[in-house]
Amino acid sequence: MATYIIGYDLKKPGQDYSSLFEAIKKLGNWWHCLDSTWIIKHDGPATSIRDALTPHIDSNDRLLVTKLSGEAAWAGFSDDCSKWLKNNL
């Protein structure tokens, strides 16, 4: 199972993006410790993640899905956030 990072810029103030967040959670084991960034474990290519999430964003929003290489470094996260990263990257 690959690990992907999902980043987005949601341009419409006051818009309800809860369906986007729920769609991300349904894709696999997830991490969300930064405002506009998620990391998920997912069986499938980045395009399948993009295609699943695109219906949940507006036409002027931006979405990036990238497969992670496994090397990472971080600082300032809670123990739970750090533990997830250590166990899933």
BAGULUM-466494 format. One record per atom (N, C-alpha, C): residue number from 1; atom name; x negated, y negated, z negated; residue in one letter. Coordinates in nm, 4 decimals. Each point is the difference from the previous one (the first is absolute). Example, Ala and Ser with C-alpha at 12.3 -4.5 7.8 and 13.67 -1.06 7.14 Angstrom:
BEGIN
   k  a        u        v        w r
   1  N  -1.3190   0.5690  -0.7800 a
   1 CA   0.0890  -0.1190   0.0000 a
   1  C  -0.0900  -0.1200   0.0000 a
   2  N   0.0350  -0.1050   0.0720 s
   2 CA  -0.0820  -0.1190  -0.0060 s
   2  C   0.0770  -0.1090  -0.0730 s
This chain:
BEGIN
   k  a        u        v        w r
   1  N  -0.0856   0.1173   0.0000 m
   1 CA   0.0856  -0.1173   0.0000 m
   1  C  -0.0901  -0.1234   0.0000 m
   2  N   0.0262  -0.0925   0.0887 a
   2 CA  -0.0810  -0.1207   0.0124 a
   2  C   0.0485  -0.1087  -0.0945 a
   3  N  -0.0868  -0.0957  -0.0265 t
   3 CA   0.0329  -0.1149  -0.0829 t
   3  C   0.0017  -0.1238   0.0892 t
   4  N   0.1066  -0.0778  -0.0109 y
   4 CA   0.0179  -0.1200   0.0812 y
   4  C   0.0224  -0.1208  -0.0883 y
   5  N  -0.0490  -0.1142   0.0476 i
   5 CA   0.0293  -0.1265  -0.0663 i
   5  C   0.1031  -0.0733   0.0856 i
   6  N   0.0999  -0.0549  -0.0669 i
   6 CA   0.1045  -0.0776   0.0656 i
   6  C  -0.0100  -0.1424  -0.0537 i
   7  N  -0.0129  -0.0951   0.0907 g
   7 CA  -0.0013  -0.1413  -0.0380 g
   7  C   0.1035  -0.0740   0.0813 g
   8  N   0.0550  -0.1058  -0.0573 y
   8 CA   0.1009  -0.0741   0.0733 y
   8  C   0.0027  -0.1458  -0.0434 y
   9  N   0.0469  -0.0845   0.0916 d
   9 CA   0.0361  -0.1383  -0.0272 d
   9  C   0.1479  -0.0106   0.0306 d
  10  N   0.0790  -0.0282  -0.1002 l
  10 CA   0.1445  -0.0129   0.0163 l
  10  C   0.0315  -0.1493   0.0030 l
  11  N   0.0454  -0.0479   0.1142 k
  11 CA   0.0071  -0.1432   0.0269 k
  11  C   0.1298  -0.0691  -0.0405 k
  12  N   0.1032   0.0726  -0.0296 k
  12 CA   0.1301  -0.0622  -0.0247 k
  12  C   0.0230  -0.0155  -0.1506 k
  13  N  -0.0090  -0.1223  -0.0529 p
  13 CA   0.0211  -0.0205  -0.1442 p
  13  C   0.1398   0.0441  -0.0426 p
  14  N   0.0063   0.0648  -0.1139 g
  14 CA   0.1280   0.0403  -0.0549 g
  14  C   0.0607   0.1245   0.0619 g
  15  N  -0.0664   0.0580   0.0982 q
  15 CA   0.0510   0.1207   0.0667 q
  15  C  -0.0094   0.1188  -0.0963 q
  16  N   0.0949   0.0897   0.0064 d
  16 CA  -0.0014   0.1203  -0.0825 d
  16  C  -0.0724   0.1108   0.0752 d
  17  N  -0.1189   0.0330  -0.0445 y
  17 CA  -0.0806   0.1032   0.0654 y
  17  C   0.0030   0.1319  -0.0772 y
  18  N   0.0997   0.0193  -0.0848 s
  18 CA   0.0054   0.1232  -0.0794 s
  18  C   0.0090   0.1241   0.0886 s
  19  N   0.0635  -0.0104   0.1169 s
  19 CA   0.0071   0.1174   0.0885 s
  19  C  -0.1378   0.0354   0.0547 s
  20  N  -0.0847  -0.1005   0.0227 l
  20 CA  -0.1382   0.0268   0.0427 l
  20  C  -0.0740   0.0746  -0.1095 l
  21  N   0.0108  -0.0458  -0.1224 f
  21 CA  -0.0704   0.0634  -0.1113 f
  21  C   0.0476   0.1431  -0.0214 f
  22  N   0.1288   0.0230   0.0108 e
  22 CA   0.0538   0.1356  -0.0138 e
  22  C  -0.0474   0.0890   0.1151 e
  23  N  -0.0080  -0.0550   0.1212 a
  23 CA  -0.0478   0.0772   0.1153 a
  23  C  -0.1460   0.0405  -0.0197 a
  24  N  -0.0812  -0.0888  -0.0548 i
  24 CA  -0.1405   0.0333  -0.0276 i
  24  C  -0.0070   0.1132  -0.1028 i
  25  N   0.0764  -0.0104  -0.1060 k
  25 CA  -0.0023   0.1015  -0.1055 k
  25  C   0.0406   0.1370   0.0511 k
  26  N   0.0882   0.0054   0.0995 k
  26 CA   0.0456   0.1272   0.0555 k
  26  C  -0.1047   0.0673   0.0882 k
  27  N  -0.1021  -0.0744   0.0433 l
  27 CA  -0.1004   0.0550   0.0912 l
  27  C  -0.0988   0.0944  -0.0681 l
  28  N  -0.0174  -0.0124  -0.1306 g
  28 CA  -0.0935   0.0880  -0.0696 g
  28  C  -0.0405  -0.0566  -0.1352 g
  29  N  -0.1000   0.0623  -0.0600 n
  29 CA  -0.0554  -0.0441  -0.1271 n
  29  C  -0.0556  -0.1407   0.0199 n
  30  N   0.0419  -0.0965  -0.0822 w
  30 CA  -0.0334  -0.1391   0.0260 w
  30  C  -0.0645  -0.0704  -0.1188 w
  31  N  -0.0725  -0.1074   0.0346 w
  31 CA  -0.0671  -0.0899  -0.0946 w
  31  C   0.0392  -0.1413   0.0390 w
  32  N   0.0406  -0.0825  -0.0973 h
  32 CA   0.0384  -0.1383   0.0292 h
  32  C  -0.0416  -0.0876  -0.1167 h
  33  N  -0.1268  -0.0382   0.0001 c
  33 CA  -0.0538  -0.0811  -0.1090 c
  33  C  -0.0450  -0.1376   0.0485 c
  34  N   0.0241  -0.0312   0.1259 l
  34 CA  -0.0234  -0.1328   0.0575 l
  34  C   0.1298  -0.0458   0.0659 l
  35  N   0.0248  -0.1280  -0.0003 d
  35 CA   0.1286  -0.0526   0.0470 d
  35  C   0.0415   0.0490   0.1385 d
  36  N  -0.0842  -0.0130   0.0985 s
  36 CA   0.0373   0.0317   0.1389 s
  36  C  -0.0762   0.1196   0.0556 s
  37  N  -0.0435   0.0877  -0.0881 t
  37 CA  -0.0801   0.1151   0.0417 t
  37  C   0.0495   0.1261  -0.0693 t
  38  N   0.0149   0.1045   0.0789 w
  38 CA   0.0331   0.1329  -0.0520 w
  38  C  -0.1032   0.0964   0.0541 w
  39  N  -0.0256   0.1078  -0.0718 i
  39 CA  -0.0804   0.1113   0.0499 i
  39  C   0.0870   0.1238  -0.0144 i
  40  N   0.0053   0.0819   0.1054 i
  40 CA   0.0823   0.1203  -0.0058 i
  40  C  -0.0763   0.1199   0.0530 i
  41  N   0.0359   0.1160  -0.0492 k
  41 CA  -0.0441   0.1279   0.0558 k
  41  C   0.1114   0.0431   0.0946 k
  42  N  -0.0356   0.0354   0.1244 h
  42 CA   0.1033   0.0274   0.0995 h
  42  C  -0.0499   0.1018   0.1017 h
  43  N   0.0873   0.0944   0.0350 d
  43 CA  -0.0270   0.0950   0.1080 d
  43  C   0.0487  -0.0612   0.1301 d
  44  N  -0.0897  -0.0451   0.0810 g
  44 CA   0.0394  -0.0591   0.1272 g
  44  C  -0.0878  -0.1188   0.0335 g
  45  N   0.0131  -0.0480   0.1217 p
  45 CA  -0.0842  -0.1115   0.0447 p
  45  C   0.0510  -0.1358  -0.0488 p
  46  N  -0.0835  -0.1009   0.0116 a
  46 CA   0.0364  -0.1358  -0.0389 a
  46  C   0.1217  -0.0493   0.0781 a
  47  N   0.0122   0.0425   0.1245 t
  47 CA   0.1138  -0.0447   0.0809 t
  47  C   0.1334   0.0470  -0.0582 t
  48  N   0.0025   0.1177  -0.0617 s
  48 CA   0.1262   0.0473  -0.0591 s
  48  C   0.0380  -0.0836  -0.1212 s
  49  N  -0.0988  -0.0476  -0.0748 i
  49 CA   0.0269  -0.0886  -0.1136 i
  49  C   0.0516  -0.1336   0.0516 i
  50  N  -0.0704  -0.0556   0.0986 r
  50 CA   0.0441  -0.1261   0.0597 r
  50  C   0.1436   0.0105   0.0514 r
  51  N   0.0278   0.1064   0.0724 d
  51 CA   0.1331   0.0171   0.0589 d
  51  C   0.1085   0.0152  -0.1059 d
  52  N  -0.0330   0.0621  -0.1136 a
  52 CA   0.0975   0.0162  -0.1083 a
  52  C   0.0275  -0.1317  -0.0723 a
  53  N  -0.0995  -0.0900  -0.0018 l
  53 CA   0.0137  -0.1235  -0.0766 l
  53  C   0.0483  -0.1189   0.0825 l
  54  N  -0.0252   0.0002   0.1292 t
  54 CA   0.0362  -0.1131   0.0857 t
  54  C   0.1476  -0.0391  -0.0083 t
  55  N   0.0933   0.0950  -0.0094 p
  55 CA   0.1405  -0.0410  -0.0112 p
  55  C   0.0335  -0.0779  -0.1279 p
  56  N  -0.0907  -0.0001  -0.0967 h
  56 CA   0.0252  -0.0632  -0.1289 h
  56  C  -0.0643  -0.1378  -0.0134 h
  57  N  -0.0622  -0.0489   0.1085 i
  57 CA  -0.0616  -0.1323  -0.0035 i
  57  C   0.0619  -0.0873   0.1082 i
  58  N  -0.0176  -0.1308  -0.0132 d
  58 CA   0.0504  -0.0947   0.0988 d
  58  C  -0.0992  -0.0126   0.1159 d
  59  N   0.0457  -0.0540   0.1112 s
  59 CA  -0.0831  -0.0097   0.1206 s
  59  C  -0.1211  -0.0915  -0.0183 s
  60  N   0.0043  -0.0918  -0.0956 n
  60 CA  -0.1145  -0.0884  -0.0229 n
  60  C  -0.0918   0.0489  -0.1122 n
  61  N   0.0310   0.1129  -0.0625 d
  61 CA  -0.0863   0.0585  -0.1027 d
  61  C  -0.1175   0.0706   0.0649 d
  62  N  -0.1037   0.0287  -0.0774 r
  62 CA  -0.1172   0.0726   0.0481 r
  62  C  -0.0185   0.1255  -0.0838 r
  63  N  -0.0416   0.1079   0.0668 l
  63 CA  -0.0182   0.1293  -0.0663 l
  63  C  -0.1290   0.0632   0.0511 l
  64  N  -0.0814   0.0513  -0.0910 l
  64 CA  -0.1247   0.0683   0.0352 l
  64  C  -0.0028   0.1348  -0.0713 l
  65  N  -0.0289   0.1065   0.0752 v
  65 CA  -0.0155   0.1339  -0.0564 v
  65  C  -0.1351   0.0524   0.0474 v
  66  N  -0.0870   0.0361  -0.0939 t
  66 CA  -0.1349   0.0442   0.0329 t
  66  C  -0.0361   0.1226  -0.0823 t
  67  N  -0.0608   0.0996   0.0641 k
  67 CA  -0.0482   0.1179  -0.0717 k
  67  C  -0.1260  -0.0376  -0.0773 k
  68  N  -0.0077   0.0432  -0.1239 l
  68 CA  -0.1166  -0.0280  -0.0844 l
  68  C  -0.1063   0.1072   0.0177 l
  69  N  -0.1241  -0.0400  -0.0156 s
  69 CA  -0.1122   0.0922   0.0182 s
  69  C  -0.0305   0.0818  -0.1246 s
  70  N   0.0464  -0.0445  -0.1159 g
  70 CA  -0.0284   0.0713  -0.1243 g
  70  C  -0.0980  -0.0727  -0.0885 g
  71  N  -0.0750  -0.0940   0.0550 e
  71 CA  -0.0914  -0.0786  -0.0820 e
  71  C   0.0716  -0.1265  -0.0441 e
  72  N  -0.0086  -0.0319  -0.1288 a
  72 CA   0.0683  -0.1180  -0.0512 a
  72  C  -0.0685  -0.0494  -0.1267 a
  73  N   0.0211  -0.1252  -0.0308 a
  73 CA  -0.0463  -0.0591  -0.1259 a
  73  C   0.1075  -0.0998  -0.0427 a
  74  N   0.0184  -0.0158  -0.1293 w
  74 CA   0.1035  -0.0904  -0.0481 w
  74  C  -0.0354  -0.0508  -0.1376 w
  75  N   0.0721  -0.1041  -0.0426 a
  75 CA  -0.0194  -0.0587  -0.1327 a
  75  C   0.1296  -0.0655  -0.0445 a
  76  N   0.0213   0.0004  -0.1285 g
  76 CA   0.1104  -0.0739  -0.0581 g
  76  C   0.1340   0.0704  -0.0053 g
  77  N   0.0062   0.1263   0.0389 f
  77 CA   0.1275   0.0715  -0.0014 f
  77  C   0.0207   0.0708  -0.1338 f
  78  N   0.1259   0.0262  -0.0300 s
  78 CA   0.0327   0.0748  -0.1209 s
  78  C  -0.0541   0.1420   0.0103 s
  79  N  -0.0009   0.0704  -0.1112 d
  79 CA  -0.0461   0.1393  -0.0008 d
  79  C   0.0834   0.0865   0.0934 d
  80  N   0.1324  -0.0215   0.0023 d
  80 CA   0.0870   0.0790   0.0880 d
  80  C  -0.0329  -0.0237   0.1469 d
  81  N  -0.0202  -0.1261   0.0371 c
  81 CA  -0.0333  -0.0319   0.1393 c
  81  C  -0.1353   0.0601   0.0374 c
  82  N  -0.0985  -0.0132  -0.0862 s
  82 CA  -0.1338   0.0556   0.0266 s
  82  C   0.0041   0.1518   0.0071 s
  83  N   0.0769   0.0630  -0.0865 k
  83 CA   0.0095   0.1460   0.0001 k
  83  C   0.0576   0.0502   0.1314 k
  84  N   0.1054  -0.0663   0.0492 w
  84 CA   0.0601   0.0408   0.1274 w
  84  C  -0.1045  -0.0078   0.1111 w
  85  N  -0.0739  -0.1104   0.0028 l
  85 CA  -0.1027  -0.0172   0.1038 l
  85  C  -0.1058   0.1093  -0.0101 l
  86  N  -0.0490   0.0280  -0.1194 k
  86 CA  -0.1021   0.1031  -0.0177 k
  86  C   0.0501   0.1370   0.0447 k
  87  N   0.1264   0.0278  -0.0234 n
  87 CA   0.0561   0.1322   0.0331 n
  87  C   0.0473   0.0138   0.1438 n
  88  N   0.0151  -0.1096   0.0721 n
  88 CA   0.0620   0.0062   0.1317 n
  88  C  -0.0825  -0.0555   0.1155 n
  89  N  -0.1138  -0.0607  -0.0278 l
  89 CA  -0.0827  -0.0509   0.1099 l
  89  C  -0.1082   0.0977   0.0355 l
